[in-house]
Amino acid sequence: MSTARSATVDIATTMRLVAPDFATVAVKASLHYDPADPYAVRVVFHPDGTDAEQVAWSFSRELFAEGLEEPTGMGDVRVWPWTTPRGESVALALSSPDGNALFEISRAVIQRFLRRAFSLVPRGREDSYVDMDAELVKLLTEET
């Protein structure tokens, strides 16, 4: 669902966690885009189906968009097109010191999400949505 009044995009979905033997397990998740952070998207996983034990990952919106067409990313986040018995999907591989996870997401869900995100902040116009003065103040006042 998109919440146009608050000028963000939020879509609830179900991703499939892919096991090493390619068996899958459904995982509730949500995709979030906020023009206040115009370069990033956030994926929030709800492992138990509630908001209690959320795990969130933020990464480049462009990485998500490019991953619809070709393998992209390196390191912690990689995205690529993937065809499954359930249809056209996108693979999202996440790596951290705690482990690795591979998720399958419906291509149509990602396309809908990105279409809404790009309608709020067009591709290539992200810099006009960043308040550089506020970001600089935030960087300079953070405790080290």
N, C-alpha and C positions, 0 to 999 in steps of 0.2 A: 504494500500500500504506500502511496506517496502522500506526503503531507505538505501540500503546496502552500498552505498558510504559514507554516513555520519555515518554508523554503529549504527543506531537507528532503532527502529520499530515503525511505525505509521500506525494505521488502523482506517479509518473513518467508522462509523457504525451508525445504528439507534437502540436505546434502547427503551423499552416501560416502561413508568412510570405507576405503578400500583396504582390505587385509592383504597380507603377502600372498595368500592363495587366490586372490581376486574375489573372495566372498565380500559382500558389502553389508554395512549396517547403517540404517537411517539415523541422521543426526539433525536435530532442529538447529537452525541458524538464522541470522538476519544480516542483510546487507545494508550498510548505512553510508550516505554521502551528505556532507555538510559544506556548503560554499565557504564557510569560515576557514576551512582547511581544504582549499580547492584542488590540490594536487593528490589528495589521498582518498582512499575508500577504506571502510572498516568492515571486517567480517566478525560477527560475534557468534560464537558457538554456545548453545544451550544444551549441554550433554544430558541433563536429566529432564529436559523439556521445560524447565522453569528458568527464571532469571537468577536463581540462587548461586549457581556455580558457573558463571559465564567465563569464557575465555575469548579474548579479543585480539585480532591481528589487524594492523594497519599497514597498507602498502600503496603503491602508486596506482592511481586510476588508469593511467596510460598502460601500465603492465597488464591490467585486466582487459583493456580494450585490444591490445596487441595479441594477447593470448587467445582471443577468439579465432584468429587467423593463422597464427604460427607459434611454435614454442618460443617462449620468452622468459626472461628472468634468470638469475643465477644466485646461488647462495641460499638464503633463508626462504625465499618465495619464488616459485616457478609456476607458470601457467601455460597450458597448451590445449588445442582442440583435441577432442577424444570422442570416438564413436563407440557406443556400448549397445548391448541388446535392448536397452531402454530408449535408445535414440541418440541424437546429437547432444553431446555434453562438452564440458570444459573440465580439464583436470587442474586441480590446485594442490601443489605439493608444498608443504610447510616443514621447515627444519628448525630445530632449536637445540640447545644443549640437553634438554630433557627428552628429545626424541624426534621422530619424523612422522608425518601423517600425509596421506594422499586422499583427497576428496574428489568426488565426482559431482558436478553441478549441472543442472539443465542449461543448455546453451540459450534457450528462449528466456529463461529467468535473467541470465547475465545481460542479454541484449536489452531486455525491458529496463533493467536497472540502469545500464549505461545510457540508454536513450533518455531516461528521465534526468540523470545526472548531467549529461551534456546539454539538456534543455535549460538547466539552471545556470551552468557555467560552460560556455562553448569551449571546445578543444582549442588550445592556443591562446585563450583569454584568461587563464588562471591568474596570471600576475596582477590583473586589474582587480582581483578580489582579495588580495593580500594587503593588509595594513602594515606596511614595512616599518613605520614608526613604532607601532604597538609591539610588533615582533622584536624590534631592536631593544626597546625598553624591557621587554620580558627577558631577553637574553642577558642584558646587562644587570638586571636586578635579581637573577636567580642566584641562590646560594650555591657555592661549590663545595 
